[in-house]
């Protein structure tokens, strides 16, 4: 399992692995952010900014940003916790992509949503049947739906007839979720993204001191936070990378 360490717009140098997630609205807003992800090496996912904006941007906006940085994969628009609306907008978006005549063939990631276990499982099943979708992501909010995202992961791995790649979107409330993944799950899941590590470091929290829970405020990726040292960021990143080995 790979991990994308999502940085703030002022700490881009901390995104230095081979797996990345860039955000559409930040690509369009900050020239230096766009420039960074235009030149970075590795696998790049372009997210639709749902969590940051309170709703995903449309596919035209995602494509506009994609044409600036040439990512490997784009995240299709989705609707938070809403299975029916997500399936509807996914179908609409795939039809729209055909008409847009996009010159670059990006891999497509869809997000499985649902307010209940049955709802989420239905969404997963329907998305997994769609040929055009290359990857299905399991969002962090499934932690509240299932009690633990691990149960959603188990279901996904057992019901993946077309062998879609799997990505985990974010971490909910503690870095220790990573410790719960089995070796089989780590091998089967392509990757995960999170701003958790930079968020912890901003608050002076060290995983080496067992300070694993998310700080009690929402991180603003556009704010310029003050750090005593970037060393803590790298220490926390190494701790996480060791877990995922």
N, C-alpha and C positions, 0 to 999 in steps of 0.2 A: 504494500500500500504506500502510495506517495502522498505527500502533503504540500499544500500551497499555503504558505504563511502570508496572509493578506496584510500589507503594511498600510500606514497612513500615507497621504500624499507627500508628507514631509520626511518619511523614513523609507523611501523606496529601496534603498541599498540593503535593507533587511530581507527583501524578497530575492534571495540568492541561491535557491535550489533549482531543480530542473522541472518543477511543476508549479504553474502559476494560475491565479484567477484575477483578471482585471475587471473593473466595473464600468459599464457603458457610460453612465452619467459623468464619471470622472475622466474618462477618455475625451469626452466632448467638452469638458469644462477646463481642464488643465493641460496646456501644451507640453509641459515637462513630463507629466504622467503619460500622455500619449507617446511622447518620444521614448520614454523608458521602455514601454511595452512593445514599441515598434522594433526595438533593437535587442531585446532580451532573448537568450537562447532557452530551449526547453519547450515543454508542452504548455500552450496557453489556452485557457478557457475564458471566454468573454461572457460575463454574467449580465442578466437583464436588470439588475439593481432593485429588485423587488423589496428586499429587506430595508435597504437604505432610503428608498423613496416612499415606501408604504404601498407600493404597487408597481408591477413591472412595466417597463417602457414597451412600446409596440415593436414589432419585428423590423419595421423600416428604420427605427432609431438604432436598434442593435446592429443592423447591417451597415448603417452609416458609420458607426464606431468600428465595426469589424474591418471595413475597407481602409481604415487608418492604421490598424496594427497587424492585420493579417493573422488572426488567431487560428489555432487548430480546430477549435470547437466553439459553438455559440449555445447559450442557454435560451430555449424558446420561452416566450411569455407564459406565465402561470398565474394562478389565483390562489392566494394563501388559504390553506386548509379546506379548499372547496374542490371536491373531486369533479362534480359535473361541469363547473365553470372551467376548470383546468382542461378537461377533455375537449370541451367545446372550443376553447381558444387555441388549443394545440392543433386541432383539425383545421380551424380557420387559418392559422399561421402557416401550416404546411401547404395549404392551397394557395395562400398569398405568395409564398416563396416561389412556387412554380410560375406565377404570373410576373414576379419581379425580375426574373431572368438574371439572378445573381451570377456573376462571372466566376467567382471562386467557390469551390464546393467545400463548405465547412462541415465538419461533423456536427450532428445535432444532439443536444441534450434536452430531455424533457424532465419535469419535476413531478413526482407522485405526491398527491395531496389527498386529504380526507379528514373529516371531523371525528371519525370512529375507526376502529380496527377494520371492520367490514368495508367501510367506505374507502379507506386507504388501500386495502387489498384489491378491491374492485378497480381502483384507479391504476394501480400497478399492473394488474392483469391486462387491462385495456391498452395501456401504453406499450406493454411488452409485445403486443401483437403487431405494432406498426413498423413496417419495414424501414421506413425512412429514418426512424430514430436509432441513433447509435449508442446512446448512453441514457440511463435513467438515474436520476439522483434521488436520494432519500434525505429530506430536509431535517434539520435539527429539531423542528417542532414535533416530529413524530415521537420524541421523548415524552411529550405530554399526552399523546394519543395512546401509545402503547405502555407507558410507564417506564419503558427503557427502549431506546432505538434498536438495541440488539435484537428484539423480537421482530421488528420490521425487516432487519437485515436477514434474519433466518428465513422469513417468508420469501423475501426476494430471491435468495439463493436457491430455494426449492422450486420457485415458479418463474423460471427464466429460460423458457423453451428456445428462444431465438438467441440466447447467449449475449444479451445486451451487456455492455460495460456498466459498471455501477460506480457512482460517485456519491460521497456523503457531503451534504451542504451544511457547513458550520458545526459548531459544538454548542450545546444548550447551556449547561450551568457548571460543568466541572471538567477539567482536563483528564480526570481519572476515567472518563468514558473510554479513552483510548486503551486503557489497561484491560478493559473487559473483552476486547476483540480476541477471538481465538486465532491460532496460526492459520487455520483454514480460511477464516474470514479475511485476514490480512492479505492472504494470497489472492483471494477472489475479488476483493474490492480494489478498483483501480486507484482511487485517491480520495482525499478529504481536503477541504479548505477551512481556514479559520483565522480570524483576527485576534483570537484568544491570547496568543503568545505576546503580541505587542501590547495588548490591553493589560495583561498582567504586569508587564515590565513598566508600563506607564505608572502603574499604582505601586511600584516597588516590590511586587510579589515575586518570590523565588520558588520554583518547583523543587529546588534542592532543600528548601525549608518546609516542604510539604504544604505550600500555600496554593492549593489546587483549584479553589472555587473562583468563579467569575466575579470580578469587581462589581459593586452594587450600583453601577451607572452604565449607560449605553455609550460605547465608544463612538466618537465622531471622527471619521476617517479624513475629514477636511481640516480638523483643528490641529494647530501646531503645539503639541504637548512638550513639556520640559522633562528631560531625562537627566539623571545624575551621571549615567554611563550607559552606553550601548552594550556593554559587556553582559548585563543582565538579560538582554534580548537574546544574545547568542547562547548563553547558558541555558535559558529556558528552551530554546530551539533544539539544542543538543539533547536535552532531557527527553523531549517529545520524539525526536528521531530515533533515540535508543529504544523507546517503547515500541515503535512501529517496525523495528527490525525483525 
